[in-house]
Amino acid sequence: MRIKLFISASFCLLLACHTNAQQVFKVAQFVKHNYIYNPAASGAEDNSSLGVAYRKMWSGMPGGPQTTFLFGDHYFESKKTGVGMVLYTDKTGPTSRTGGQINVSYSLDFDNGKRLMFGLAGMFMQYRIDKSSFSNYIPNDPLLASNGTELKGDAAAGIYYKSNTLNIGFSAQQLMQSKLNFIKSAANTEGKLYRHYFMAGHYNWRTDEDNVVIPNFSISYVNGSPIDAEAGVMIQHKNMLWAGLGYHYQQSFTAIAGIKIKKQLSLGYAFQQYRTPLSVFDDGGAAHEISLRYFLSK
């Protein structure tokens, strides 16, 4: 059991702190949560909304990632300005991040509901390492001499195109690449928040009066890491029910479903079955994600 805990703790520490790893949490329902990654998408749906989501991965591995986030946005039509807010806590093994961001977007309106949006965001984050969780297994690790916490600020920017059919955006998170000085040494030059690039889009293909088919994709990139890509398709019925399937390249298969009650309360669920690091043959190798979002009347 101790060996398993040691391997799991070491893996999770590397997953969260490795200089070339993904540092920004991912969600499976990215089509429904554009402005989490792209500040330009704040207010894109016109109706104000507030929501909460929870995601848990790899229950079969001690210290598997868990993420909870609160979000909300509003569009000021007269000012052509959108605002958004995201607060989150993200824990993986002995590491945890608590933070948030404030988004502001500005729109250029065109005919037929087309809109080009530009956005900026200010970000803050407290990064913590629970040293007690691995001190017995890695007693000589330099991290044990650190204070175990860092509070940092950063920024994000993006551009988003909205229409009745095509919706696509590009953004960059952690633009300033603030340093993480857990190990205070002249040789420690790579401990920082790495810049993340995101591109995501979807297309609304209306097949009849009631149904819309929505192909979608998401691509992210961090310098030194492979490109992370996923794609899928959803079917939405009367803007009330939706279901879809997706594939996260070399990682997982995804199933998504949701319902919108009285055109205001939206409940979504996503299931992901991973191929790596836990496979379909391992217990607890999946991810579950549930979201609740309330749309205020226009």
Helices and strands as residue ranges (DSSP letters): H 2-17, G 30-32, G 34-36, G 39-41, E 49-57, E 66-76, E 81-92, E 95-109, G 111-113, E 115-129, G 131-133, G 142-145, E 149-162, E 166-173, E 196-203, E 205-206, E 211-222, E 228-237, E 241-248, E 252-261, E 265-274, E 286-295
